């Protein structure tokens, strides 16, 4: 999204990210978790890697506000939910 999606990123740009997964389900293994929880954890770890400020600075400023319901919404969304959100009037900002 934004300048990253348009390939116009510069040093002062933030990156707008929307995390989307396709299907419900759950992980395999001894501690099964839902697909939503799995992708939520992945998104938060990725945010920490590229967006959090450390002693060395940060890789990029990350903006997740374009997701459904803005900053109060879920970090990740199922694809059908996101499609409906952007089809609805006022969904696309």
Backbone bond lengths (Angstrom), bond angles and torsions (degrees), N, CA, C in turn:
res aa  C-N    CA-C-N  psi(-1)  N-CA   C-N-CA  omega(-1)  CA-C   N-CA-C  phi
1 X - - - 1.444 - - 1.535 108.01 -
2 X 1.290 116.95 169.14 1.456 122.57 174.89 1.520 113.58 56.96
3 X 1.328 116.08 -147.41 1.462 121.15 -177.75 1.523 112.50 -65.26
4 X 1.333 117.00 -32.37 1.462 119.01 177.07 1.525 110.10 -62.54
5 X 1.323 117.28 -47.21 1.461 121.22 179.60 1.512 113.16 -65.34
6 X 1.317 117.01 -31.26 1.462 121.47 179.31 1.532 112.19 -86.95
7 X 1.326 115.99 -0.93 1.470 122.47 -178.45 1.523 111.53 60.33
8 X 1.333 115.80 39.57 1.464 122.27 178.60 1.528 110.67 -120.55
9 X 1.308 117.07 24.71 1.460 122.79 -176.52 1.522 110.32 -64.62
10 X 1.337 115.65 136.61 1.460 119.92 174.27 1.528 108.61 -132.02
11 X 1.312 118.08 -179.48 1.468 120.88 -172.61 1.520 113.71 -65.75
12 X 1.311 118.49 -21.61 1.461 119.65 -179.62 1.535 112.88 -98.06
13 X 1.320 116.94 1.16 1.462 121.25 -176.66 1.517 111.59 -77.95
14 X 1.327 114.77 149.31 1.459 119.27 164.82 1.528 106.26 -99.02
15 X 1.318 116.35 165.80 1.457 118.64 176.33 1.523 108.43 -111.20
16 X 1.304 114.90 132.59 1.456 122.72 179.11 1.518 107.83 -95.38
17 X 1.323 116.45 119.68 1.465 121.05 -177.21 1.516 110.89 -119.71
18 X 1.318 115.03 141.19 1.458 122.39 170.48 1.522 105.93 -127.80
19 X 1.308 116.97 123.18 1.458 121.78 179.73 1.520 109.21 -97.29
20 X 1.332 116.28 124.91 1.458 122.14 -175.35 1.525 109.25 -130.88
21 X 1.317 116.17 138.65 1.457 120.33 172.24 1.523 108.02 -126.55
22 X 1.335 115.61 154.81 1.458 119.29 -169.04 1.524 114.26 -84.44
23 X 1.314 118.33 -50.52 1.460 120.43 -169.78 1.521 112.48 -126.28
24 X 1.331 114.36 150.85 1.459 119.38 169.33 1.520 107.67 -70.01
25 X 1.284 115.31 165.61 1.456 121.30 179.64 1.510 108.15 154.91
26 X 1.317 114.99 -162.34 1.462 119.08 177.31 1.509 109.36 -149.48
27 X 1.316 114.79 162.67 1.452 120.49 179.06 1.518 110.00 -74.45
28 X 1.307 116.22 164.26 1.459 122.12 174.93 1.523 107.94 -99.26
29 X 1.295 116.91 156.88 1.451 120.14 176.49 1.505 111.91 122.36
30 X 1.324 116.34 -176.57 1.467 120.49 -174.16 1.536 113.62 -67.61
31 X 1.316 117.79 -31.48 1.471 120.48 179.60 1.526 108.28 -118.46
32 X 1.304 115.70 87.36 1.464 120.67 -178.22 1.526 110.35 -72.93
33 X 1.330 114.30 138.92 1.466 120.13 174.01 1.522 107.44 -133.87
34 X 1.304 115.75 158.80 1.464 120.29 -179.22 1.528 110.11 -67.71
35 X 1.320 115.02 157.42 1.465 120.08 176.38 1.528 109.87 -58.75
36 X 1.321 116.41 -39.29 1.467 119.89 179.75 1.531 110.60 -60.03
37 X 1.319 117.16 -48.22 1.461 120.65 -179.31 1.530 111.04 -64.39
38 X 1.333 116.97 -40.97 1.463 120.95 178.69 1.528 110.53 -59.20
39 X 1.333 117.30 -51.79 1.460 120.24 -177.04 1.522 112.03 -69.93
40 X 1.323 117.53 -29.01 1.459 120.81 174.12 1.530 110.15 -63.09
41 X 1.316 116.64 -43.64 1.471 120.77 178.00 1.524 111.45 -64.09
42 X 1.337 116.39 -42.71 1.464 120.44 178.42 1.526 110.16 -61.03
43 X 1.330 117.20 -45.23 1.468 121.68 -179.18 1.525 111.00 -61.66
44 X 1.306 117.09 -42.33 1.471 119.81 -179.69 1.523 111.82 -67.50
45 X 1.328 116.79 -37.24 1.469 119.62 177.58 1.527 110.91 -67.88
46 X 1.324 116.18 -41.22 1.460 119.50 177.88 1.519 110.61 -63.52
47 X 1.328 116.52 -41.85 1.466 120.31 176.59 1.523 110.21 -58.01
48 X 1.332 116.72 -43.84 1.464 120.50 -179.90 1.529 111.02 -63.01
49 X 1.314 116.98 -37.67 1.464 120.34 -178.98 1.521 112.92 -68.47
50 X 1.314 117.29 -40.08 1.467 118.60 -173.76 1.521 114.44 -108.18
51 X 1.333 118.30 -14.85 1.453 118.97 -172.51 1.508 116.94 -114.62
52 X 1.322 117.45 -21.25 1.463 118.43 -177.53 1.524 110.62 -80.26
53 X 1.314 115.90 143.95 1.450 121.62 179.22 1.527 109.49 -83.15
54 X 1.317 115.79 130.13 1.469 122.45 176.90 1.519 108.18 -117.24
55 X 1.319 117.10 -174.67 1.467 120.63 176.30 1.527 111.59 -60.09
56 X 1.330 116.13 -25.92 1.462 121.01 -179.37 1.523 113.17 -92.22
57 X 1.327 117.15 -0.72 1.460 120.87 -177.66 1.515 110.46 105.33
58 X 1.333 116.81 -146.79 1.462 121.35 179.69 1.524 108.69 -141.44
59 X 1.318 115.82 160.79 1.462 120.28 178.87 1.524 109.20 -78.23
60 X 1.332 116.58 -54.99 1.460 123.14 176.93 1.513 109.06 -143.92
61 X 1.321 116.60 151.41 1.460 119.93 165.39 1.520 105.66 -77.08
62 X 1.309 116.02 132.08 1.464 120.88 -175.67 1.522 109.57 -112.41
63 X 1.327 116.12 133.11 1.459 122.34 178.09 1.527 108.04 -118.08
64 X 1.321 115.92 120.11 1.456 121.02 178.34 1.525 111.89 -106.64
65 X 1.330 118.08 10.29 1.456 121.99 -173.72 1.529 114.05 -69.76
66 X 1.312 119.29 -12.98 1.465 120.75 179.66 1.522 112.47 -78.58
67 X 1.306 117.55 -7.46 1.466 119.51 179.68 1.524 109.68 -68.75
68 X 1.322 115.58 167.86 1.463 119.09 -179.04 1.521 109.60 -59.42
69 X 1.289 117.87 135.50 1.466 125.59 -178.03 1.520 113.58 64.20
70 X 1.315 117.34 22.10 1.461 121.61 173.79 1.512 113.26 56.51
71 X 1.327 115.95 -143.63 1.462 120.83 -176.55 1.519 113.40 -66.62
72 X 1.325 118.08 -18.69 1.460 119.60 179.88 1.531 111.87 -89.72
73 X 1.343 116.25 -5.18 1.455 120.35 -178.31 1.510 112.94 -84.81
74 X 1.312 114.53 174.80 1.452 121.56 178.24 1.529 110.13 -66.73
75 X 1.317 117.33 149.44 1.460 121.58 -178.65 1.522 111.55 -68.42
76 X 1.322 117.26 -35.65 1.463 122.08 179.83 1.527 109.02 -121.87
77 X 1.327 115.50 155.69 1.468 119.47 -178.95 1.522 109.60 -138.03
78 X 1.327 115.54 145.51 1.460 119.84 171.39 1.514 108.23 -70.59
79 X 1.309 116.24 143.64 1.453 121.94 -176.66 1.528 113.02 -53.75
80 X 1.344 120.48 -46.73 1.474 119.06 179.51 1.539 112.55 -60.13
81 X 1.334 117.27 -36.78 1.460 120.71 178.82 1.526 110.39 -65.04
82 X 1.325 116.72 -42.62 1.458 120.87 179.94 1.525 111.01 -66.87
83 X 1.329 116.55 -40.55 1.464 119.77 177.63 1.518 111.10 -59.99
84 X 1.322 117.36 -45.45 1.472 120.95 179.02 1.522 111.01 -63.46
85 X 1.315 116.69 -39.77 1.469 121.16 179.97 1.524 110.71 -59.78
86 X 1.324 117.10 -45.37 1.457 120.04 -176.99 1.524 113.31 -81.02
87 X 1.326 118.45 -15.12 1.462 121.36 173.87 1.529 111.08 -79.49
88 X 1.327 116.94 -29.60 1.460 121.78 -176.42 1.522 110.41 -70.19
89 X 1.332 117.43 145.73 1.466 119.96 176.59 1.520 110.47 -57.30
90 X 1.314 115.83 131.65 1.467 120.70 -179.64 1.513 113.36 82.32
91 X 1.334 118.92 -3.37 1.447 121.37 179.34 1.506 112.70 -68.44
92 X 1.316 116.25 -43.98 1.466 120.27 177.68 1.525 107.92 -84.61
93 X 1.311 114.62 125.73 1.469 118.20 -177.53 1.489 111.26 -89.55
